[in-house]
Amino acid sequence: MENIKELKNSDYEKYKSDDRFIHNMTYPINCADSKGVIQYTKAMTKYTIAKQEFKVSKEQIQKATQEYNKRKQNIIKNIKNKLVFVGMGMDFKPLTNNHIGNHRIRTYFKNNQGVLCFVEFGTTTNKDFMRCDHALMNTKREWTSLNEREQEKRISILESMQGDYTKYTKENILKLVNKNCDCNFKEVEVYNYFIGTDDYTSISKKRCIK
């Protein structure tokens, strides 16, 4: 059995500013014995060499979940005209503040015509450059028939991006999506812990013509 200590209030206060810790507290890991009987629940502060693991109680999980939902709603409230991506892969330290720090990101969004689109970008062999795995227009979150599925449009100019020639930056993703998907987003933001693809759909706003 693992030798880990119980989470104290002082530990919680120390790590609560870490988004990853609050996420791990909200979605903790059940630890069982050889017979499959759950012995305790644990949460980690980091996925690095310096990680710290704690046994956590139901009350502590509930407290962290409340904090998690509070941060989540605050994020959604302040998104404005941003193209919001969800981090689906492992995160890493980006080359610059403008580079993306997650190996795979995706999002649903509506363009200027109200058409639902979906894109997924990721890293290549060199994580400072990017590929595009999926770029779809007129898509749906769930298809009810093959005929509906055939109505979606693939954006081949984006899906052809598979080499080490486009830098994996917020600026490049913003330009590519705005140009090829008929959008006017102002910023790109990536959330690894609080937003899922079902939580929020970014909506592009048409420019006002004076």
LUMLOTI-16425 format. One record per atom (N, C-alpha, C): residue in three letters; x, y, z. Coordinates in steps of 0.1 Angstrom, whole numbers, padded with zeros to 4 digits, always signed. Each point is the difference from the previous one (the first is absolute). Layout:
BEGIN
ALAXYZ...
//
This chain:
BEGIN
MET+0009-0012+0000MET-0009+0012+0000MET+0009+0012+0000GLU-0004+0011-0007GLU+0007+0012-0001GLU+0002+0007+0014ASN+0011+0006+0002ASN+0002+0007+0012ASN-0001+0015-0003ILE-0013+0005+0001ILE-0002+0014-0002ILE-0008+0006+0012LYS+0001+0013+0002LYS-0005+0006+0012LYS-0014+0006-0003GLU-0008+0002+0011GLU-0013+0005-0002GLU+0001+0016-0002LEU-0009+0005-0008LEU+0000+0014-0003LEU-0005+0008+0012LYS+0009+0010+0004LYS-0004+0009+0011LYS-0005+0013-0006ASN-0007+0008+0008ASN-0005+0013-0004ASN+0012+0008-0005SER+0011-0001+0006SER+0012+0008-0004SER+0005-0004-0014ASP-0001-0013-0003ASP+0004-0005-0013ASP-0010+0006-0010TYR-0012-0001+0003TYR-0010+0005-0010TYR+0002+0015-0003GLU+0002+0008+0011GLU+0002+0014-0002GLU+0013+0003-0008LYS+0010-0009+0001LYS+0013+0001-0007LYS-0002-0002-0015TYR-0008-0010-0003TYR-0001-0004-0014TYR-0012+0004-0008LYS-0010+0007+0007LYS-0013+0002-0006LYS+0001+0010-0012SER+0011+0008+0000SER+0001+0010-0012SER+0005-0008-0012ASP+0004-0012+0001ASP+0004-0008-0011ASP-0012-0006-0007ASP-0003+0004-0012ASP-0012-0005-0007ASP+0000-0015-0002ARG+0012-0006-0002ARG+0001-0014-0002ARG-0004-0007+0013PHE+0004+0005+0012PHE-0003-0006+0013PHE-0016+0000+0002ILE-0006+0012-0003ILE-0014+0001+0002ILE-0008-0010-0009HIS+0005-0001-0012HIS-0006-0010-0010HIS+0002-0014+0006ASN+0012-0004+0005ASN+0002-0013+0005ASN-0008-0003+0012MET-0002+0010+0008MET-0009-0001+0012MET-0014-0003-0004THR-0005+0007-0011THR-0013-0002-0004THR-0002-0014-0007TYR+0010-0005-0006TYR+0000-0013-0007TYR+0011-0009+0006PRO-0002-0004+0013PRO+0011-0007+0006PRO+0000-0015-0004ILE+0010-0007+0004ILE+0002-0014-0003ILE-0003-0009+0012ASN-0008-0010-0003ASN-0003-0010+0010ASN+0010-0011+0000CYS+0006-0003+0012CYS+0010-0010+0001CYS-0005-0012+0008ALA+0001-0012-0007ALA-0006-0012+0006ALA+0011-0010+0004ASP-0003-0010+0008ASP+0009-0011+0003ASP+0000-0011-0011SER+0007-0010+0003SER+0001-0011-0010SER-0014-0007-0003LYS-0010+0002+0009LYS-0013-0006-0002LYS-0010+0010-0007GLY+0005+0012-0003GLY-0008+0010-0006GLY-0008+0008+0009VAL+0003-0001+0013VAL-0007+0008+0010VAL+0006+0014+0002ILE-0007+0011-0002ILE+0006+0013+0001ILE+0004+0003+0014GLN+0013+0004+0001GLN+0006+0003+0013GLN+0000+0015+0003TYR+0003+0008-0010TYR+0000+0014+0002TYR-0001+0007-0014THR-0001+0013+0001THR+0000+0008-0012THR+0011+0010+0000LYS+0007+0002-0011LYS+0012+0009+0000LYS-0001+0010-0011ALA+0008+0011+0002ALA+0001+0010-0010ALA+0014+0004-0001MET+0005+0005-0011MET+0014+0004-0002MET+0001+0015-0003THR+0011+0006+0004THR+0002+0014-0003THR+0006+0002-0014LYS+0009-0009-0005LYS+0006+0002-0013LYS+0003-0014-0006TYR+0002+0000-0013TYR+0004-0012-0007TYR+0015+0000-0003THR+0008+0006+0009THR+0014+0001-0002THR+0007-0008+0010ILE+0014+0001+0000ILE+0008-0007+0010ILE-0003+0005+0014ALA-0004+0013+0000ALA-0002+0007+0013ALA-0015-0002+0005LYS-0008-0009-0006LYS-0014-0001+0004LYS-0001-0005+0014GLN-0011+0004+0006GLN-0004-0004+0014GLN-0014-0006-0001GLU-0001-0012+0006GLU-0013-0007+0001GLU-0006+0001+0014PHE-0013+0001+0001PHE-0007+0001+0012PHE-0012-0009+0001LYS-0003-0006+0012LYS-0013-0006+0002LYS-0009+0011+0003VAL-0012+0000-0007VAL-0010+0011+0002VAL-0013-0006+0004SER-0007+0008+0008SER-0013-0004+0005SER-0012+0005-0009LYS-0012-0005+0002LYS-0011+0005-0007LYS-0003+0014+0002GLU+0002+0005+0012GLU-0002+0014+0003GLU+0010+0009-0008GLN+0013-0005+0000GLN+0010+0008-0008GLN-0003+0000-0014ILE-0005-0011-0006ILE-0003-0001-0014ILE-0012+0010-0003GLN-0009+0000+0009GLN-0012+0009-0002GLN+0005+0014+0000LYS+0009+0004+0009LYS+0005+0014+0001LYS+0007+0003-0013ALA+0008-0009-0005ALA+0008+0003-0012ALA-0009+0001-0012THR-0011-0008+0000THR-0009+0000-0011THR-0008+0013-0001GLN-0003+0006+0012GLN-0006+0013+0000GLN+0009+0011-0006GLU+0013-0001+0004GLU+0010+0009-0005GLU+0002-0002-0015TYR+0000-0012-0004TYR+0001-0004-0015TYR-0011+0007-0008ASN-0013-0002+0005ASN-0011+0005-0007ASN+0000+0016+0000LYS+0004+0005+0011LYS+0001+0015+0001LYS+0010+0005-0011ARG+0012-0006-0001ARG+0009+0005-0010ARG-0005-0003-0014LYS-0007-0011-0002LYS-0005-0003-0013LYS-0010+0010-0005GLN-0010+0004+0009GLN-0010+0010-0004GLN+0006+0014-0002ASN+0011+0003+0008ASN+0007+0013-0002ASN+0006+0000-0014ILE+0006-0011-0004ILE+0006-0001-0013ILE-0010+0002-0011ILE-0011-0007+0001ILE-0011+0001-0010ILE-0005+0014-0001LYS-0002+0006+0011LYS-0005+0014+0001LYS+0008+0010-0007ASN+0014-0002+0000ASN+0009+0010-0005ASN+0006-0004-0014ILE-0005-0010-0007ILE+0006-0004-0012ILE-0001+0011-0011LYS-0012+0006-0001LYS-0003+0010-0010LYS+0002-0005-0014ASN+0007+0008-0009ASN+0002-0005-0014ASN+0013-0008-0002LYS+0002-0010+0008LYS+0012-0008-0001LYS-0004-0014-0006LEU+0010-0005-0007LEU-0001-0014-0005LEU+0006-0009+0010VAL-0008-0007+0007VAL+0004-0008+0012VAL+0003-0015-0004PHE+0011-0004+0003PHE+0004-0014-0003PHE+0001-0008+0013VAL-0002-0013-0001VAL+0001-0009+0011VAL+0013-0008-0002GLY+0008-0001+0010GLY+0013-0008+0000GLY-0004-0014+0002MET+0003-0009-0011MET-0004-0014+0001MET+0013-0009+0002GLY+0011+0006-0002GLY+0013-0008+0002GLY+0007+0004+0013MET+0012-0004+0001MET+0009+0004+0011MET+0005+0014-0002ASP+0000+0008+0010ASP+0005+0014-0001ASP+0015+0000+0002PHE+0007+0010-0005PHE+0014+0001+0001PHE+0004+0015+0000LYS+0012+0003+0004LYS+0004+0014+0000LYS+0002+0005-0015PRO-0008+0010-0004PRO+0001+0005-0014PRO+0013+0008-0002LEU+0004+0001-0013LEU+0012+0007-0003LEU-0001+0015+0003THR-0011+0006-0002THR-0003+0014+0003THR-0014+0000+0006ASN-0004+0012+0005ASN-0014+0002+0005ASN-0010-0001-0011ASN+0004+0002-0013ASN-0009-0001-0011ASN-0002-0014-0005HIS+0010-0009+0003HIS-0001-0014-0004HIS-0011-0007+0009ILE-0005-0011-0006ILE-0010-0008+0007ILE+0008-0010+0009GLY-0004-0002+0012GLY+0006-0010+0009GLY-0007-0012+0003ASN-0007-0006-0010ASN-0007-0012+0001ASN+0002-0008-0013HIS+0002-0013+0000HIS+0003-0008-0012HIS-0012-0001-0009ARG-0012+0001+0005ARG-0012-0001-0009ARG-0012+0008+0006ILE-0005+0009-0009ILE-0011+0009+0005ILE-0011-0001-0010ARG-0012+0002+0004ARG-0012+0000-0009ARG-0011+0009+0005THR-0009+0003-0009THR-0012+0009+0004THR-0011-0001-0010TYR-0012+0003+0004TYR-0011+0002-0008TYR-0003+0015+0000PHE-0004+0006-0011PHE-0003+0015+0000PHE-0010+0003-0011LYS-0007+0011+0001LYS-0009+0004-0011LYS+0007+0012-0007ASN+0000+0000-0013ASN+0006+0010-0008ASN-0010+0012-0002ASN+0004+0009-0009ASN-0009+0012-0002ASN-0014-0003-0005GLN-0001-0011-0006GLN-0013-0004-0006GLN-0008-0009+0009GLY+0005-0002+0012GLY-0006-0009+0010GLY+0001-0015-0003VAL+0010-0003-0008VAL+0003-0014-0004VAL+0009-0006+0011LEU-0003-0012+0005LEU+0008-0007+0010LEU+0012-0006-0007CYS+0012+0003+0005CYS+0012-0005-0005CYS+0008-0008+0011PHE+0010-0007-0004PHE+0008-0008+0009PHE+0014+0000-0005VAL+0010+0003+0008VAL+0014-0001-0004VAL+0008-0007+0011GLU+0010-0007-0004GLU+0010-0006+0010GLU+0014+0001-0005PHE+0008+0007+0008PHE+0014+0002-0003PHE+0009-0008+0009GLY+0012-0003-0004GLY+0009-0007+0009GLY+0015+0003-0004THR+0009-0006+0008THR+0014+0002-0003THR+0005-0010-0011THR+0011+0003-0005THR+0006-0010-0010THR+0012-0006+0007THR+0010-0005-0007THR+0012-0005+0006THR+0007+0010+0009ASN+0000+0012-0006ASN+0005+0012+0008ASN-0012+0007+0006LYS-0001+0000+0013LYS-0012+0005+0007LYS-0002+0015-0002ASP+0009+0007-0006ASP-0001+0014-0002ASP-0008+0003-0013PHE-0003-0011-0008PHE-0007+0001-0013PHE-0013-0008+0001MET-0009+0002-0009MET-0013-0006+0002MET-0005-0007-0013ARG-0009-0009+0003ARG-0008-0007-0010ARG-0015+0003+0002CYS-0008-0004-0009CYS-0015+0002+0002CYS-0006-0014-0004ASP-0006-0006+0010ASP-0006-0014-0002ASP-0014+0001-0005HIS-0007+0010+0004HIS-0014+0002-0004HIS-0004+0014-0002ALA-0007+0003-0011ALA-0005+0014-0002ALA-0013-0002-0008LEU-0011+0002+0007LEU-0014-0003-0005LEU-0009+0012+0001MET-0008+0002-0011MET-0011+0010+0001MET-0013-0007-0002ASN-0011+0006+0005ASN-0013-0006-0001ASN+0000-0014+0007THR+0006+0000+0011THR+0001-0013+0008THR-0010+0000+0011LYS-0001-0011+0007LYS-0008-0001+0012LYS+0008-0007+0011ARG-0005+0002+0012ARG+0007-0008+0011ARG-0004-0014+0000GLU-0012-0003-0005GLU-0004-0014-0001GLU-0008-0001-0013TRP+0003-0010-0009TRP-0007-0002-0012TRP-0011-0011+0002THR-0012+0002-0006THR-0011-0010+0002THR-0001-0009-0013SER+0007+0004-0010SER+0000-0009-0012SER+0012+0003-0009LEU+0003-0010-0009LEU+0011+0002-0009LEU-0002+0011-0010ASN-0013+0003-0003ASN-0004+0010-0009ASN+0004+0014+0006GLU-0003+0001+0013GLU+0004+0013+0007GLU+0015+0001-0001ARG+0007-0011+0003ARG+0015+0001+0000ARG+0006+0004-0013GLU-0006-0004-0011GLU+0005+0004-0013GLU-0002+0015-0003GLN-0007+0007+0008GLN-0002+0014-0002GLN+0011+0009+0005GLU+0009-0006+0009GLU+0010+0008+0005GLU+0011+0002-0011LYS+0007+0011+0002LYS+0010+0004-0010LYS+0014+0000+0007ARG+0009-0007-0006ARG+0014-0001+0005ARG+0008+0012-0007ILE+0008+0007+0009ILE+0008+0011-0005ILE+0014-0006-0003SER+0001-0004-0013SER+0013-0007-0003SER+0012+0008+0001ILE+0000+0013-0001ILE+0012+0008+0001ILE+0005+0000+0014LEU-0009-0002+0010LEU+0005-0002+0014LEU+0004-0014+0003GLU-0008-0009-0005GLU+0003-0014+0003GLU+0013-0005-0007SER+0005+0007-0010SER+0012-0003-0007SER+0012+0004+0008MET-0002+0007+0011MET+0012+0004+0008MET+0005-0011+0009GLN+0010-0007-0005GLN+0006-0011+0008GLN+0015+0001+0002GLY+0006+0010-0006GLY+0015+0001+0001GLY+0005+0011+0010ASP+0013+0001+0001ASP+0006+0009+0009ASP+0003+0014-0007TYR-0011+0007-0004TYR+0002+0012-0007TYR-0009+0012+0006THR-0010-0004+0008THR-0008+0011+0007THR+0002-0001+0015LYS+0004+0011+0005LYS+0002+0001+0015LYS-0013-0002+0008TYR+0001-0007+0011TYR-0011-0004+0008TYR-0003+0011+0010THR-0005+0011-0006THR-0003+0012+0008THR-0015+0004+0000LYS-0003+0008+0010LYS-0014+0005+0001LYS-0003+0010-0012GLU+0010+0007-0004GLU-0001+0010-0011GLU-0003-0007-0013ASN+0007-0011-0003ASN-0002-0007-0012ASN-0013-0008-0001ILE-0004-0005+0011ILE-0013-0007+0001ILE-0011+0010-0002LEU+0001+0011+0006LEU-0010+0011-0001LEU-0002+0004-0015LYS+0011+0002-0007LYS+0000+0004-0014LYS-0006-0011-0008LEU+0004-0012+0002LEU-0005-0011-0008LEU-0015-0002+0001VAL-0004+0000+0012VAL-0015-0002+0003VAL-0008+0012-0006ASN+0004+0012+0003ASN-0007+0011-0005ASN-0001+0001-0015LYS+0011-0003-0007LYS+0001+0000-0015LYS-0008-0011-0006ASN+0001-0012+0005ASN-0005-0012-0007ASN-0014-0004+0005CYS-0004+0005+0011CYS-0013-0004+0006CYS-0010+0012+0001ASP+0003+0012-0006ASP-0008+0011+0000ASP-0003+0005+0014CYS+0010+0004+0007CYS-0001+0004+0014CYS+0007+0013+0003ASN-0004+0006+0011ASN+0007+0013+0004ASN+0004-0001+0015PHE+0005-0011+0004PHE+0005-0001+0014PHE+0012+0009+0002LYS+0001+0005+0013LYS+0010+0009+0003LYS+0012-0006+0007GLU-0003-0011+0007GLU+0011-0007+0008GLU-0002-0015+0000VAL+0010-0007+0003VAL+0000-0014+0002VAL+0004-0003+0014GLU-0008-0009+0007GLU+0003-0004+0014GLU-0001-0015+0001VAL+0009-0006+0007VAL+0000-0015+0002VAL-0002-0002+0015TYR-0010-0009+0003TYR-0002-0004+0014TYR+0002-0015+0002ASN+0008-0003+0009ASN+0004-0015+0002ASN-0009-0006+0011TYR-0006+0008+0009TYR-0006-0007+0011TYR-0014+0004+0003PHE-0005+0011-0005PHE-0014+0004+0004PHE-0010+0000-0010ILE+0003+0000-0013ILE-0009+0001-0011ILE+0000-0013-0008GLY-0011-0006-0003GLY-0001-0011-0009GLY-0007+0004-0012THR+0000-0008-0011THR-0006+0003-0012THR-0015+0002+0001ASP-0006-0006+0010ASP-0015+0001+0002ASP-0004+0012+0009ASP+0010+0006+0006ASP-0003+0011+0009ASP-0002+0014-0007TYR+0007+0002-0011TYR-0001+0013-0006TYR+0002-0001-0015THR-0007+0008-0008THR+0002+0001-0014THR+0003+0014-0004SER+0012+0003-0005SER+0004+0013-0003SER-0009+0005-0012ILE-0004+0012+0000ILE-0008+0006-0011ILE+0007+0012-0006SER+0003+0000-0013SER+0006+0011-0007SER-0011+0011-0003LYS+0004+0012+0002LYS-0009+0011-0002LYS+0004+0008-0013LYS-0010+0002-0008LYS+0003+0008-0012LYS+0004+0014+0003ARG+0009+0005-0009ARG+0005+0014+0002ARG-0012+0009-0003CYS-0001+0011+0007CYS-0010+0010-0002CYS+0005+0009-0011ILE-0008+0002-0011ILE+0004+0009-0011ILE-0007+0013+0002LYS+0009+0011+0002LYS-0005+0013+0002LYS-0002+0008-0013
//
